[in-house]
Amino acid sequence: MNKDMKILIVDDFSTMRRIIKNLLRDLGFTNTDEADDGQTALPKLEAGDFDFLVTDWNMPGMQGIDLLKAVRADPNLKDLPVLMVTAESKREQIVEAAQAGVNGYVVKPFTAATLKEKIDKIFERIETPA
Amino acid sequence: MVDTTRLELANEFLDALEDGDNDHADEVLAAIAAERESRLFEEIGKLTRQLHDSLSNVEAGSELAGIAENQIPDAKERLNFVIEKTENAANRTMDSVEEILPVSETIRTRAAQLEEDWSRFQRREMDVTEFKKMGDELVDFLGELRTNSDKIHSGLNNILMAQDFQDITGQVIRQVITVVQNVEESLVDLVRKTGVQVVPKKQVDLIEAEGPQMNAESKDHVVNGQDDVDDLLSSLGF
């Protein structure tokens, strides 16, 4: 896994973005950028060469699930790995996210170990395609 | 509809008049008047009850109006205060953590280096110049360790102090809970007095974002922690 990969963190709460940023840095990922909802995230994704997207679900403006769908619908972004980190915990929502093509789903509150495990799993799968 | 009571009384009145029994005729006439009066009282009673009910509703309404006018904006202000307080606390904590992390990283790196040097010395792989250098570094490191421990100590104290939000926000949230309870009671009261039919609860939208779930353990449509999420996803072939 490339530790220099560019990661976009999307959450409407600056404190949660800061937590995720710190945890990612602890895992060795320092090349991060932030956005506070889908609407601000999408232009960044379209413009920048991001390798990984970590997004919340419940945000004003454009929600995370819609951002995920928009990413999958964009020919340039459709293969971008997406990890959802959210307090949304209804079974139907998780199924919806899975069907929309999410690569991992972490429910808040989460631990540093969970975040690491999910990121490892995502890139393990990408690097060793079945 | 034939009013039999009054008809009977009227016939009795006529009979009395025909018989020339004026006293009885007066009695019957009084009875007719009394009967009429009692109907009037009954009507007045009904009206009074209606008036009372309307007034009570207005009272409940004005109570709600008072809550809407004063307590709700006040509650909103209080909840915004909670957001502000918790956000400040989180940032203060993370400020300290971000200060402490590089300090502990420095300690770790230097300690590892000295450990390695010491091993080399024990294996007699070190000449006198190097040994003297290691001695100087060791002294440096110990001095640095003392300063860095102070930094860590003060950072941890800051983190401790940042937790004071819990007490303050707890009190504020409790006040807001009281407001919510008042609103609930007034609404229930209003519904009871007006006899409005309570519309059955609308079905939950299973995709709509709701934020954190309360009492997740007792809800079947909600996962209970990361293990549940992982089980669900693996059942979907993830």
Interface residues (C-beta under 8 A of the other chain):
Chain A: F13 S14 T15 R18 I19 N22 D26 W57 N58 Q63 I65 A87 E88 S89 K90 R91 E92 Q93 I94 V95 E96 A98 Y105 V106 V107 K108 F110 T114
Chain B: E87 A90 N91 M94 V97 E98 L101 L206 I207 A209 E210 G211 P212 Q213 A216 H221 V222 V223 N224 G225 Q226 V229 L232 L233 L236 F238
